[in-house]
Amino acid sequence: MAGPDSLAVRRAAGAALRAVRRRGTPPHRLGAAARSELLRPGLAAEALLAAMQARFELSRESAERQLGPALADWRDALGCADPILVPANAQAAAAETALVPLPIPSWCTWLIDSGVLQLDGPPVIQGPRVVQQAWLAVIREVELSAVECFPVVFAARFGSGAASLHVHLALSPPFLSQDWRGSVCLRAAAHRLDRAHPAVRLWLGAPASPGATAPAGGRYGESVVPGHHSILFEPGAYVRAWTRGATAVPLPGMVTATIRRSVFDEQGFPEQFCHCDTFFYLRLCSRSRYLYIPKPLVVNRIQQQSVTRTLAQGRLTVREHQQFFHQFLKGEGRALQLDFLSRFRLRFKPSANAASQFAINGLLCGRHRKAWDAVSCVPIWQWPLLPVLVLRAWHRERGRMRRAGVPAHIFFH
């Protein structure tokens, strides 16, 4: 049952349609009702403006000045100069394959919430136009509350050729869940297929309210910076990509990570290892989803004295890598369905760690005893690959040291 505000809005819209002689369709018969005789666009525009007057207590002059320019009489349809975009998956299975605009003014969303305007299916492309069928649900009788529905058609120009647009909408997090209690970030960008035409400006936010003293929350601009979208990895997907070297996303332990307490307590840190963070997150990403958000959500203050990189040195860390990855492949390898090459790379992780220690201690810091101590526990059959691994580690660590602007003996403390 409609509320008192909805009844007032429907009566205001119905007052503008009292000149229509035929009766409207009852709401319970809309599914089988024929849309043979459409409401004239001029009358439909008057009913919509009258409903907005009642909804926001506007004068007739204010409604026509603020809202009227978004509507036009196209003889066979109610033209719209201010279409809105909604997600394609919100337009049901019968929607167009491409994301098309909803050819109604943004302020009509208030009338949809009030029940005065009811959309009849998703928008459809018809030649150079996009068309939206709808019903106006109004109350024309003064004393009675019977609702009558009149068919209307909205239309807007749909660009083709040089006027076509590519629109990108990004949602972070990229999944919908009833349990999500955090912030939701929306980003949008648009450009024409022909880049020689002027840039396209979009409004991203809630529909404007003509009765509000402050503008609706949102942003107005041309584009967003690409390449900064969050990434959601399904269980095991990140580890498979990490073993192949096919992802630049770091392990959660290398960034600020947020974990549910129940998941943390269930997994637990392998405290027998010095590299407990790395090993913990590898197991965690094998069994849980990993949502990576590149834009920092928090700010960490690091004191000037803590710019050094503490390195677990010697054969102990190599032995730990050998022990962990042997257990990891035995316990998680089958569940992850790792191929031969991925398993081969994981078996070489301990040798890569020894090579990194040799490059840092032996080549950059001059601590040769620690360097030889690390490579001494590498199996003999892996020695032929050590020069390549050492050269790669030396190039990588020297680049990090140069970007930090800190001497090697300080950076690798």
LUMVEX-366919 format. One line per 3 residues: their letters; for each residue z, y, x of C-alpha. Coordinates in Angstrom, 2 decimals. Layout:
<nodes>
A> Z/Y/X | ...
</nodes>
This chain:
<nodes>
MAG> 0.00/0.00/0.00 | -0.91/3.45/1.30 | 1.81/5.91/2.18
PDS> 2.30/9.33/0.54 | 0.41/11.12/3.34 | -2.53/8.73/2.96
LAV> -2.62/9.31/-0.80 | -2.73/13.09/-0.31 | -5.59/12.79/2.20
RRA> -7.53/10.44/-0.09 | -7.05/12.78/-3.08 | -8.31/15.73/-1.02
AGA> -11.43/13.78/-0.01 | -11.92/12.60/-3.60 | -11.75/16.17/-4.92
ALR> -14.88/16.95/-2.88 | -16.71/14.03/-4.52 | -15.92/14.70/-8.20
AVR> -19.48/15.88/-8.74 | -20.77/12.37/-8.02 | -21.47/10.78/-11.39
RRG> -21.53/7.11/-10.39 | -18.33/5.25/-9.79 | -17.44/3.90/-6.39
TPP> -16.87/0.30/-5.38 | -13.31/-1.07/-5.63 | -11.81/-1.96/-2.22
HRL> -11.48/-5.66/-3.06 | -15.24/-5.92/-3.64 | -16.49/-4.32/-0.42
GAA> -17.50/-7.63/1.11 | -19.99/-8.46/-1.63 | -20.93/-4.90/-2.59
ARS> -24.48/-3.67/-2.01 | -25.04/-0.50/0.03 | -28.13/0.51/-1.94
ELL> -27.22/4.08/-2.89 | -25.69/5.94/0.04 | -23.59/9.05/-0.31
RPG> -25.54/12.15/0.61 | -24.68/13.32/4.15 | -23.80/16.81/2.93
LAA> -21.26/15.50/0.41 | -19.84/13.05/2.96 | -19.30/15.88/5.44
EAL> -17.50/17.96/2.80 | -15.21/15.00/1.96 | -14.37/14.42/5.64
LAA> -13.56/18.10/6.24 | -11.45/18.22/3.07 | -9.51/15.15/4.23
MQA> -8.86/16.75/7.63 | -7.69/19.93/5.88 | -5.09/17.91/3.98
RFE> -4.19/15.78/7.00 | -3.43/18.74/9.28 | -2.83/21.52/6.69
LSR> -5.81/23.56/7.86 | -7.57/26.34/6.03 | -11.17/25.80/4.99
ESA> -12.40/28.33/7.55 | -10.45/26.66/10.38 | -11.75/23.20/9.48
ERQ> -15.35/24.36/9.36 | -15.01/26.31/12.62 | -13.20/23.60/14.61
LGP> -14.55/20.39/13.12 | -17.77/21.27/11.32 | -20.01/21.59/14.42
ALA> -19.54/17.89/15.20 | -21.36/16.89/11.97 | -24.97/17.42/10.91
DWR> -27.07/16.60/7.82 | -29.88/14.28/8.97 | -31.01/13.54/5.39
DAL> -30.65/9.75/5.79 | -27.42/9.79/7.82 | -24.50/11.93/8.85
GCA> -25.39/13.11/12.36 | -22.71/13.16/15.05 | -22.75/15.41/18.12
DPI> -19.48/14.09/19.58 | -19.65/10.25/19.80 | -16.78/8.21/21.23
LVP> -16.68/5.10/23.40 | -14.49/2.08/22.73 | -14.37/-1.24/24.65
ANA> -17.22/-3.62/23.86 | -14.80/-6.49/23.20 | -13.17/-4.39/20.46
QAA> -16.39/-4.37/18.42 | -16.36/-8.08/17.43 | -18.89/-10.78/18.23
AAE> -21.76/-9.12/16.33 | -21.75/-6.07/18.59 | -24.60/-5.06/20.89
TAL> -24.66/-6.69/24.31 | -24.37/-3.29/26.00 | -21.56/-0.82/25.46
VPL> -22.85/1.71/22.92 | -21.08/4.82/21.62 | -19.42/4.88/18.24
PIP> -21.40/7.62/16.42 | -18.47/9.32/14.74 | -16.60/12.46/15.85
SWC> -13.43/11.75/17.77 | -11.31/13.50/15.13 | -12.48/10.91/12.56
TWL> -10.10/8.43/14.19 | -7.28/10.22/12.35 | -9.07/9.46/9.07
IDS> -9.49/5.82/10.09 | -5.73/5.63/10.62 | -5.18/7.23/7.21
GVL> -7.46/4.68/5.53 | -9.94/7.27/4.26 | -12.71/6.12/6.60
QLD> -13.37/2.38/6.94 | -15.96/1.15/9.46 | -18.31/-1.60/8.26
GPP> -19.15/-3.67/11.33 | -19.99/-2.55/14.88 | -22.52/0.17/15.76
VIQ> -26.17/-0.93/15.91 | -29.08/0.48/17.93 | -32.03/1.48/15.72
GPR> -34.82/2.92/17.84 | -33.68/6.17/19.47 | -30.44/6.24/17.45
VVQ> -27.19/4.33/17.26 | -26.04/3.82/13.66 | -22.60/3.07/12.22
QAW> -22.14/1.99/8.61 | -18.86/2.94/6.94 | -17.08/3.47/3.62
LAV> -15.24/6.50/2.33 | -12.14/5.35/0.42 | -11.06/8.22/-1.87
IRE> -9.10/8.91/-5.05 | -11.02/11.13/-7.47 | -8.76/10.95/-10.52
VEL> -5.99/13.55/-10.75 | -3.45/11.42/-12.59 | -4.47/7.92/-11.46
SAV> -4.37/6.32/-8.02 | -7.41/4.06/-8.25 | -9.33/3.97/-4.94
ECF> -13.13/4.20/-4.99 | -15.30/3.44/-1.94 | -18.64/5.14/-1.26
PVV> -21.06/3.96/1.44 | -21.96/6.40/4.23 | -23.96/6.12/7.43
FAA> -23.19/7.86/10.74 | -25.84/8.25/13.42 | -26.17/9.75/16.89
RFG> -28.91/9.96/19.45 | -28.99/7.01/21.82 | -30.50/7.90/25.18
SGA> -33.48/5.98/26.47 | -35.56/6.40/29.57 | -34.51/9.41/31.65
ASL> -31.74/10.23/29.17 | -30.06/6.81/29.49 | -26.55/6.60/30.86
HVH> -24.60/4.12/32.91 | -20.94/4.29/31.86 | -18.16/2.57/33.78
LAL> -14.74/2.04/32.27 | -11.91/0.61/34.40 | -8.56/-0.66/33.13
SPP> -5.58/-1.35/35.37 | -4.14/-3.92/35.00 | -7.40/-5.64/34.03
FLS> -5.76/-8.00/31.54 | -4.02/-7.61/28.20 | -0.58/-9.09/27.61
QDW> 2.10/-8.49/25.02 | 4.71/-8.83/27.78 | 3.29/-5.95/29.85
RGS> 5.78/-3.08/29.95 | 4.34/-1.02/32.82 | 1.88/1.84/32.89
VCL> -1.76/1.34/31.95 | -4.33/3.30/33.95 | -7.78/4.13/32.52
RAA> -10.65/5.49/34.58 | -14.20/6.36/33.58 | -17.41/7.54/35.16
AHR> -20.96/8.10/33.92 | -24.29/8.96/35.45 | -27.88/9.17/34.27
LDR> -30.49/6.66/35.42 | -32.50/9.59/36.68 | -30.18/11.26/39.20
AHP> -32.30/14.43/39.11 | -30.79/15.35/35.73 | -27.49/17.24/35.45
AVR> -24.22/15.37/35.87 | -22.50/13.86/32.83 | -19.00/14.96/31.85
LWL> -16.65/12.71/29.90 | -13.36/13.15/28.09 | -10.96/10.26/28.65
GAP> -7.88/10.35/26.47 | -6.54/10.54/22.96 | -8.54/12.30/20.21
ASP> -7.84/15.99/19.89 | -5.53/17.03/17.07 | -6.54/20.30/15.38
GAT> -2.95/20.88/14.29 | -1.41/20.41/17.75 | -0.12/23.39/19.70
APA> -0.83/21.65/23.02 | -4.02/19.79/24.03 | -4.06/16.01/23.76
GGR> -3.22/14.09/26.91 | -6.34/13.15/28.86 | -8.74/14.15/31.59
YGE> -12.14/15.83/31.51 | -14.54/15.47/34.42 | -17.72/14.02/35.84
SVV> -16.71/10.87/37.71 | -14.03/8.89/39.50 | -13.84/7.74/43.11
PGH> -15.36/4.24/43.28 | -14.00/1.31/45.23 | -10.33/1.72/44.29
HSI> -10.05/-0.79/41.46 | -7.22/-3.27/41.14 | -8.02/-6.96/41.61
LFE> -6.46/-9.89/39.78 | -6.51/-13.28/41.52 | -5.93/-16.42/39.49
PGA> -3.56/-19.06/40.97 | -5.07/-20.40/44.18 | -8.09/-18.04/44.18
YVR> -6.63/-15.66/46.74 | -5.61/-18.43/49.16 | -9.10/-19.96/49.00
AWT> -10.67/-16.57/49.73 | -8.10/-15.87/52.46 | -8.84/-19.13/54.27
RGA> -12.58/-18.34/54.24 | -12.00/-14.79/55.47 | -13.84/-13.59/52.35
TAV> -11.33/-10.98/51.16 | -9.99/-7.77/52.65 | -6.96/-7.83/50.34
PLP> -3.80/-8.30/52.41 | -1.05/-10.77/51.72 | 1.69/-9.41/49.42
GMV> 4.07/-9.43/52.39 | 1.90/-6.83/54.16 | 2.26/-4.33/51.29
TAT> 4.94/-3.44/48.76 | 5.25/-6.48/46.49 | 6.93/-6.80/43.11
IRR> 7.94/-10.32/42.02 | 9.72/-11.59/38.96 | 13.24/-12.69/39.82
SVF> 12.75/-16.07/38.16 | 9.64/-16.75/40.27 | 11.41/-15.61/43.43
DEQ> 14.41/-17.85/42.78 | 12.18/-20.81/41.97 | 10.07/-20.55/45.15
GFP> 12.68/-19.36/47.65 | 12.17/-18.25/51.24 | 11.67/-20.98/53.88
EQF> 14.50/-19.66/56.03 | 13.89/-22.21/58.79 | 10.85/-20.18/59.87
CHC> 10.72/-16.73/61.49 | 7.49/-16.06/59.56 | 9.17/-16.75/56.22
DTF> 7.41/-13.83/54.48 | 3.89/-15.01/55.29 | 4.58/-18.63/54.45
FYL> 6.42/-17.70/51.24 | 3.57/-15.57/49.93 | 0.96/-18.20/50.77
RLC> 2.82/-20.71/48.60 | 3.41/-18.11/45.91 | -0.29/-17.14/45.68
SRS> -1.20/-20.83/45.46 | 0.74/-21.24/42.22 | 0.87/-17.74/40.66
RYL> -1.39/-14.83/39.80 | -1.71/-12.05/42.36 | -2.47/-8.52/41.08
YIP> -3.45/-6.20/43.93 | -3.33/-2.45/43.19 | -4.68/-0.50/46.18
KPL> -3.33/2.87/45.06 | 0.30/3.21/46.19 | 2.74/3.21/43.28
VVN> 5.77/4.02/45.46 | 6.47/6.11/48.55 | 8.38/4.62/51.48
RIQ> 9.95/6.90/54.08 | 9.73/5.44/57.59 | 11.81/7.02/60.32
QQS> 10.13/8.08/63.53 | 12.02/5.49/65.58 | 10.55/2.57/63.60
VTR> 6.84/2.97/64.41 | 6.89/-0.04/66.75 | 5.50/-3.42/65.79
TLA> 8.06/-6.15/66.39 | 6.32/-9.38/67.42 | 7.78/-12.87/67.28
QGR> 6.85/-14.12/70.75 | 6.53/-17.33/72.68 | 5.90/-20.93/71.80
LTV> 8.44/-20.88/68.93 | 6.16/-18.94/66.59 | 3.17/-21.15/67.47
REH> 5.23/-24.27/66.78 | 6.31/-22.83/63.43 | 2.69/-22.16/62.47
QQF> 1.75/-25.71/63.39 | 4.60/-27.17/61.37 | 4.07/-24.98/58.31
FHQ> 0.28/-25.36/58.00 | 0.58/-29.11/58.44 | 3.04/-29.16/55.51
FLK> 1.00/-26.61/53.54 | -2.24/-28.60/53.76 | -0.39/-31.78/52.88
GEG> 1.32/-30.26/49.83 | -1.12/-27.61/48.55 | -4.49/-28.57/50.01
RAL> -5.43/-31.01/47.27 | -4.30/-28.70/44.45 | -6.32/-25.82/45.94
QLD> -9.39/-28.09/46.36 | -10.05/-26.68/49.83 | -13.31/-27.68/51.49
FLS> -13.57/-29.07/55.03 | -14.28/-25.68/56.62 | -11.26/-24.04/54.95
RFR> -8.99/-26.86/56.10 | -10.44/-26.56/59.61 | -9.70/-22.84/59.72
LRF> -6.13/-23.34/58.53 | -5.55/-25.89/61.28 | -6.65/-23.25/63.79
KPS> -4.19/-20.62/62.52 | -1.56/-21.63/65.12 | -4.14/-21.29/67.89
ANA> -5.15/-17.87/66.52 | -1.49/-16.84/66.67 | -1.27/-18.00/70.29
ASQ> -4.46/-16.11/71.10 | -3.01/-12.93/69.57 | 0.11/-13.27/71.71
FAI> -2.04/-13.85/74.82 | -4.14/-10.74/74.06 | -1.08/-8.57/73.38
NGL> 1.32/-9.79/76.02 | -1.17/-10.77/78.72 | -4.00/-8.23/78.39
LCG> -2.41/-5.17/76.75 | 1.22/-5.23/77.89 | 1.10/-7.16/81.16
RHR> 3.75/-9.69/80.12 | 1.90/-12.71/81.53 | 4.79/-15.17/81.38
KAW> 5.17/-14.75/77.61 | 1.40/-14.98/77.19 | 1.15/-18.35/78.98
DAV> 4.24/-19.61/77.19 | 2.46/-19.07/73.84 | -0.80/-20.82/74.75
SCV> 0.92/-23.73/76.50 | 1.59/-25.53/73.22 | -2.00/-25.27/71.95
PIW> -3.58/-28.76/71.76 | -6.06/-29.44/74.55 | -8.93/-30.11/72.15
QWP> -8.61/-26.54/70.84 | -8.75/-24.88/74.28 | -12.56/-24.31/74.24
LLP> -12.11/-21.89/71.31 | -9.25/-19.93/72.89 | -11.47/-17.41/74.80
VLV> -13.25/-16.43/71.59 | -9.96/-16.11/69.68 | -8.37/-14.10/72.50
LRA> -11.33/-11.70/72.69 | -11.26/-11.16/68.90 | -7.50/-10.56/68.89
WHR> -7.73/-8.17/71.85 | -10.43/-6.10/70.11 | -8.47/-5.99/66.83
ERG> -5.07/-5.12/68.34 | -6.50/-2.49/70.68 | -8.13/-0.77/67.70
RMR> -4.81/-0.74/65.81 | -3.02/0.65/68.85 | -5.59/3.44/69.31
RAG> -5.43/4.47/65.67 | -1.63/4.66/65.91 | -1.82/6.74/69.10
VPA> 1.13/4.85/70.63 | 1.18/3.15/74.09 | 1.04/-0.64/74.12
HIF> 4.52/-1.19/75.53 | 5.96/0.91/72.66 | 3.64/-0.23/69.86
FH> 4.23/-3.93/70.64 | 7.96/-3.82/71.14
</nodes>
